[in-house]
Amino acid sequence: MLKISKIQELLMGTEEAHKLWGLSQDHIKKLCRQGKCEAFQIGKTWILLKNQPNPKKKQEETDA
């Protein structure tokens, strides 16, 4: 059985993603809705996997 602390190591909200990636929370939510982030929604809250790459850097690589 996973402990809550272990789950918290694997997941983050849009506020933490904002600090980690340097993107606005609204932009992160848009990326989640578009399926460009590994995320799921609980109510109005988006939950993202912490170990995924910054979607902005991923997009810059595909644009190059």
Buried (B, 14 or more C-beta within 10 A) or exposed (E): EEEEEEEEEEBBBBEBBBEEBEBEBEBBBEBBEEEBBBBEEEEEEBBBEEEBEBBBEBEEEEEE
